[in-house]
């Protein structure tokens, strides 16, 4: 059942219209994390820009556990540091 949720979230996040909404990207990343697929989560985060990353983290704050939120923050900040993107740093 959880595998279907991951596939559905991925398809929605990649849809040309629905994919514009960060909710689907947030859901997909959270599903990957909960499915114990952190490598895939990091790959998917590689194309998320700093502003969207902050929005996803802020939206996740009220919905997920602290552990999930910390994992997303760590992954996003790691990506930002690797790319040299300073949006999240200030």
C-alpha positions as CSV (number, residue, x, y, z in Angstrom):
1,X,0.0,0.0,0.0
2,X,2.8,2.4,0.9
3,X,4.6,1.7,-2.4
4,X,1.4,2.8,-4.3
5,X,1.4,6.1,-2.2
6,X,5.0,6.8,-3.3
7,X,4.3,6.1,-6.9
8,X,1.1,8.3,-6.8
9,X,3.0,11.1,-5.1
10,X,5.8,10.9,-7.6
11,X,3.4,11.0,-10.6
12,X,1.5,14.0,-9.1
13,X,4.8,15.9,-8.4
14,X,5.9,15.3,-12.1
15,X,2.5,16.2,-13.6
16,X,2.8,19.4,-15.8
17,X,-0.1,21.1,-14.0
18,X,-0.4,19.5,-10.6
19,X,3.4,19.4,-10.2
20,X,3.5,23.2,-9.9
21,X,2.1,22.8,-6.4
22,X,4.7,22.2,-3.8
23,X,2.4,20.0,-1.8
24,X,2.9,17.1,-4.2
25,X,6.7,17.5,-4.1
26,X,6.6,17.7,-0.3
27,X,4.4,14.6,-0.1
28,X,6.7,12.7,-2.4
29,X,9.9,13.6,-0.5
30,X,8.2,12.7,2.8
31,X,7.1,9.3,1.4
32,X,10.6,8.5,0.2
33,X,11.9,9.3,3.6
34,X,9.3,7.2,5.4
35,X,9.9,4.4,2.9
36,X,13.6,4.3,4.0
37,X,14.8,5.5,0.6
38,X,17.0,8.5,1.7
39,X,19.2,8.1,-1.4
40,X,16.3,8.6,-3.7
41,X,15.1,11.5,-1.5
42,X,18.5,13.3,-1.9
43,X,18.4,12.7,-5.7
44,X,14.9,14.2,-5.9
45,X,16.0,17.2,-3.8
46,X,18.8,18.1,-6.2
47,X,16.5,20.1,-8.4
48,X,14.6,21.9,-5.6
49,X,15.6,25.5,-5.4
50,X,16.2,27.3,-2.1
51,X,12.9,29.1,-1.9
52,X,10.9,26.0,-2.6
53,X,12.9,24.1,0.0
54,X,12.1,26.6,2.7
55,X,8.4,26.5,1.7
56,X,8.4,22.7,1.9
57,X,10.1,22.7,5.3
58,X,7.7,25.3,6.6
59,X,4.7,23.4,5.3
60,X,5.9,20.1,6.7
61,X,6.5,21.6,10.2
62,X,2.9,21.3,11.3
63,X,2.2,17.9,9.7
64,X,5.1,15.6,10.4
65,X,7.2,14.4,13.3
66,X,10.3,16.3,14.4
67,X,12.5,13.5,13.1
68,X,11.0,13.8,9.6
69,X,11.4,17.5,9.7
70,X,15.0,17.3,10.8
71,X,15.8,14.8,8.1
72,X,14.3,17.1,5.4
73,X,16.1,20.2,6.8
74,X,19.4,18.3,6.9
75,X,19.0,17.1,3.3
76,X,17.9,20.4,2.0
77,X,20.7,22.3,3.7
78,X,23.3,19.7,2.5
79,X,22.0,20.2,-1.1
80,X,22.3,24.0,-0.7
81,X,25.8,23.8,0.6
82,X,26.9,21.5,-2.2
83,X,25.5,23.8,-4.8
84,X,26.7,27.0,-3.1
85,X,23.2,28.4,-3.0
86,X,23.0,30.9,-0.2
87,X,19.3,31.4,-0.2
88,X,18.7,29.3,3.0
89,X,21.8,30.5,4.7
90,X,20.5,34.0,5.7
